[in-house]
Amino acid sequence: MQELDLQTISVIVAAMSVVVGVIMSVLSIRNLAKSRRASIFLDFHKQADQEFLESLFEVVGEWSWGNYEQFMAKYGPTASRKDWAKFVHVSSFFDSMGKLLEVKITDAELIPEAMAVIAMAWWEKIEPIQTKIAGRWRTSESIDSSKFLYETLKKLGYRSPVPGEQEDPSLTRQSENPKS
């Protein structure tokens, strides 16, 4: 068996140091990237101020329309610039949030539950008119990032707090309790 001389040992130690250094650098970069995604999300989330939330809750909870034409007659830019501005502000927020997820700048797991469920309620509210609204702006894909946000949150198990029109709670209760 050969003896290791001092020079061989120092070469082995140097090589191991390089390997450990590379591993530590990779881990550090991954951690930095994760921190940066969280930081970007938090900076973006600050835009959800009191005014934004009031507009959001008004659109989702109080506004009603049957179709695109009714929506435009009540809330469109020629009917009410103030309401249209609210709609565009809220729509842009969720579309931007979806875009951050699409291009993997941030992670959906960072979205607080309260914001996640209201984002879902938003999409469910505008989905029936979304294609025509988006067509006004550029293309029918203009609000697709909002849809991506909705689908991503749905995969994570979130649900809208607003009951869907197609969902009849009495039917759900009857199917869960056959004695009723």
GINORNOR-V254661 format. One record per residue. N is the residue number from 1. NEAR is the number of other ideal C-beta (glycine too) atoms within 12 Angstrom. D_LAST is the distance of its C-alpha to the last C-alpha in Angstrom with 1 decimal. Layout:
# GINORNOR-V254661
{{N/NEAR/D_LAST} {N/NEAR/D_LAST}}
This chain:
# GINORNOR-V254661
{{1/3/85.0} {2/5/85.9} {3/8/85.9} {4/12/84.1} {5/10/86.5} {6/10/85.7} {7/11/85.5} {8/13/82.9} {9/13/80.8} {10/13/81.0} {11/14/80.0} {12/15/76.9} {13/15/76.0} {14/14/76.4} {15/14/74.3} {16/14/71.5} {17/14/71.7} {18/14/71.2} {19/14/68.2} {20/14/66.6} {21/14/67.5} {22/14/65.8} {23/14/62.7} {24/14/62.6} {25/14/63.2} {26/14/60.4} {27/14/58.0} {28/14/59.3} {29/14/58.8} {30/14/55.3} {31/14/54.5} {32/14/56.2} {33/18/54.3} {34/20/50.9} {35/17/52.1} {36/19/53.2} {37/25/49.8} {38/21/48.2} {39/18/51.0} {40/24/50.6} {41/28/46.8} {42/20/47.4} {43/17/50.2} {44/26/47.9} {45/25/45.0} {46/13/47.3} {47/23/47.1} {48/29/43.5} {49/13/45.0} {50/11/43.6} {51/16/44.6} {52/29/42.9} {53/23/39.7} {54/17/39.7} {55/32/40.4} {56/34/37.6} {57/23/35.0} {58/24/36.2} {59/35/36.1} {60/29/32.6} {61/18/31.0} {62/17/32.9} {63/27/34.4} {64/17/32.8} {65/24/34.1} {66/14/33.0} {67/15/35.8} {68/22/39.1} {69/15/41.1} {70/17/39.0} {71/28/39.1} {72/23/42.9} {73/17/43.3} {74/23/41.5} {75/33/42.3} {76/26/45.1} {77/20/48.6} {78/12/50.1} {79/18/47.2} {80/19/47.2} {81/13/49.3} {82/15/47.6} {83/25/44.1} {84/26/45.4} {85/20/47.1} {86/28/43.9} {87/38/42.2} {88/29/45.1} {89/26/45.3} {90/39/41.7} {91/37/41.8} {92/27/45.0} {93/34/43.8} {94/46/40.8} {95/34/43.0} {96/31/45.7} {97/43/43.3} {98/34/42.2} {99/26/45.9} {100/31/46.7} {101/35/44.1} {102/22/45.2} {103/15/48.9} {104/17/47.9} {105/24/49.6} {106/30/46.6} {107/25/43.5} {108/31/39.9} {109/19/39.2} {110/28/41.3} {111/32/38.9} {112/18/37.1} {113/18/33.3} {114/17/33.2} {115/29/35.6} {116/31/33.8} {117/25/30.5} {118/35/32.2} {119/45/34.3} {120/37/31.3} {121/30/29.9} {122/43/33.4} {123/40/33.6} {124/31/30.2} {125/37/31.4} {126/34/34.8} {127/26/34.0} {128/20/33.8} {129/31/37.2} {130/31/38.8} {131/20/41.0} {132/23/42.6} {133/34/43.0} {134/25/44.6} {135/16/46.8} {136/23/48.3} {137/21/49.5} {138/12/50.9} {139/14/48.8} {140/16/45.2} {141/19/45.3} {142/24/46.2} {143/37/42.8} {144/25/42.0} {145/29/42.5} {146/37/39.5} {147/32/37.5} {148/27/39.0} {149/35/38.0} {150/36/34.3} {151/22/34.3} {152/31/36.1} {153/35/33.6} {154/20/30.7} {155/16/32.4} {156/21/32.7} {157/13/28.9} {158/27/28.8} {159/22/26.1} {160/23/26.5} {161/21/25.1} {162/21/24.6} {163/16/21.4} {164/18/22.7} {165/14/22.6} {166/11/21.3} {167/15/18.3} {168/12/15.2} {169/13/13.3} {170/12/10.1} {171/13/10.4} {172/14/11.2} {173/13/8.2} {174/12/5.9} {175/13/8.8} {176/11/9.1} {177/10/6.0} {178/7/5.5} {179/7/3.8} {180/10/0.0}}
